[in-house]
Amino acid sequence: YNVNRSTGLICASGIIAPVIPPSIPMIIFGVTSGVSITELFMGGIVPGILMGVGLMIVWTFIARKDDSELPPRKTMK
């Protein structure tokens, strides 16, 4: 794969980590601000899933446009 594009994918997916529960930054924010951690978890599920699905859709189009040749599949033997 192209090094620049794969690096971009890794950096973009790293942004999603603090949003998807259970994440350490979310727990620290809940403890220090007095917000319910359960409510933070419930509020982070949908945005995290939407961010992940959006990233998958965009990178599917980018990978198809790139025309990278995939290695042959290996058999279960």
N, C-alpha and C positions, 0 to 999 in steps of 0.2 A: 504494500500500500504506500501511497504518497506520504512521506514523513510529515510534511506540513499539515496535511489534512487530518492525519491520525492524531497529531498533537492538538489540533483544534478541537477534535471530538473529545479527547480526554479532558481538556480544559473546560469545555462547555458542559460536560457531564458532571464535573466536579462541583459546579454551581448548584446542582440539584440536591446534593448530599445533606446540607443543613435543613432543607425543607421537608424531606421525607422522614417521618417519625420511625423509630426513636432516634433523635439526633442529640448529641451533646450540647450544641449551641441552643437548641430549643429548651432543653432541660435547665440549662444555666439561666436563660432568660426568664423562664417561669419561676424559678426559685428566687432570683434577685428582684423581680418586679411584683411578685405576689399573684401572678396569673396562674390559673389552674393548668397544670401540665396535661391533664386529660383533654381539656378544651384545645390546647395548643396542638396536641396530637391529632385530634379530630379535624382541626382547621388546616393541618398540613398534608393530609392524605390526598385530597382532591387536587390541589395545586401541584403536588409532587408527581402524581400520576399524569396530569395533563402536560407538565413539562417534559416528562420522560417520553410520552407518546409523541409529542410534537418534535422532539429531537430525533426519535426513530423515523418519523415520516420524512423529515428534511434530509436526513443522512441516507435514507433509502434512495431518494431521488439523486443525491450527489454521487452515491456509489454506482448507480446505473449510468449516470452521465460520464463517469470517469472511465468506464470500460476496462476495469481491471480484470485480469484473467485469474480465475480461482483455481486452486490446485485440485486435482481429481479427488473424489471422495474415496475414503478407505472402506473396505468391507468389514463386516463384523467378525470375520475369521481372524 
